[in-house]
Amino acid sequence: MSIKVLNEEKLNSRLWRLTVRAEAVAGTDLAVHVLLPEGWSARREWPLLTLHHGGLDDSSSWIRHTDVEALSRDRGVLVAMPDGGRAGGYADWRRGPRWQTFHVHHLHALMRERYGAGPVRAVAGVSGGGYGALLGAAANPGTFRYAAALSAPCTIRRALSSVTLLAATGIAGRVNPFAMWGVPVVHGEHWQAADPLHLAAGLRGTGLFLSCGLTGRPGPLDPPGPWSAANLAEPVVRSTVGPFLRRLRALGIPVTAHLYRDGTHSWPYWRRELHRAWPALMRALQAP
């Protein structure tokens, strides 16, 4: 197998933390948090929901910031929450790690072998992880029954989004941003291969949920305090959602979108939007 399990730690009756080494990402040690359904048994197959975290975060964020443990308890689904790298980008890099290959193919093989994951799959993510959810589904048509992207860049090839993502990857992520997608225009083919907008036709037959704030200003779920420049991310995301929705409409691909006015690029809103997307995710997985 392309993933070697180095350690398996039971955190509670349903939650496990695996430490794995993945060939696709140059032998890097990664964490994968796994939630088992109540009554889990190795004698049957289970539908699999994969949850992707955002940039500068890790696989524990879904447990720390949401109630996904309670939401999933009685739903008969496996939930896998893999690391995506500090600034992994969720794509197969032009020079470097193959994150999409790891998340879409190798992770599923591990979940199938170790926990009985079946072929029925859905994926969701926040911020850069939402981009990863869209990219993985679009680049691998028919693999996922549903994809939910919360405050996620839906295209990387618009001027504002490309400049912002390259700067964030280089400055905050502390990696060479041009190793990921290459230089815009010069390596246009690679940028297209990592762009959900360009690959949107591959989403035909996959249920879709998109959400984001329109202004990035503090909203009803934000605590009192100074406004953070990090919340400029939400207007950048919003600038990519419109073109993506228009492309889906032109292709005749249905999508559920929740575009709310105010709200920062932060977990209180993503927890709320997870609840909004959850029923459709469970229906797609045919969960009880």
Steps between C-alpha positions, in 0.01 A plus 500: 500500500611860440435590865678349799329524840759593762269532799132457588371674813150466642387842627151396611247227425455616139795728420839374382812686400724332246854610426580402143783539254379561145704427190307763302621779727867401513481282807369779724346388830136607509209468740161361401217528750230237451151494650335159505121471499322357802491124462792494259593153383765376259246257358325758282577793268445857612448817297787745541490875560835679465540841667782735394640776720618841383848648468730533802288242683492124548273198510394557862324827412166334423497341845612821674265739325186307404263244647564248223536227765140549613370559147645174371439277801186323382531553126678182397791674324876495536653848525863548398677828576848493341780751526539711190831663578558848640468635147442182305262649250308171455628471143766277347788746490691574185818427695447329831228322697192346340235603750200427279628148433549445872158632604287354222664163439749392765298615801196311374708185456617532861145556629377203298771265629491611863141604567286355222435815298287420196472673162230746611677825580445870568744781573486842667752764593553850634703777334790333313356164601176592326705568188646154552150350522395663172826418325499136609141453387539686170826332403363153583147492354263259671726438800296708745124512526509839671750784550456792740734800490479757782670836435710335231680642195308357204755607240871572528543667161334837555752781554393577857481137612828394336700789648342453843555124506860527382575766763329304779684181406837672492466730801274311742568147379874558463531285188588587142159587348619442144588139580128435553335621180792651314511854362163633376466498120846344458374177658138554405428133440587414860291788633205371297547148637470641854209736434145390602350756261687355203411145608138578592351260243646218709254589776202381300314247712660619826279685747647841588477745788684834505493771762689818586458848641457791264680775693743336745386747765437368853155346523270347761738217596811715550616594852561865585847615407708655224440404140775278365668551164477122458133547426588655166499134398121490495454770231772330294310173527177672408660638184558141383156364587306708245695380194481143627123515549457647152709219354295236678181665377630500142578129532159423649656369823280563806652651814374621837660832595471698823653845463458689824572869544734547798731253669874446527720228354478292815376183664177628662358553151643174364341308788166661416540421131600140577162464669332649196675257262481197728154364404590497129835337572326225696236446232774465240671240716165329559560524873210423737 
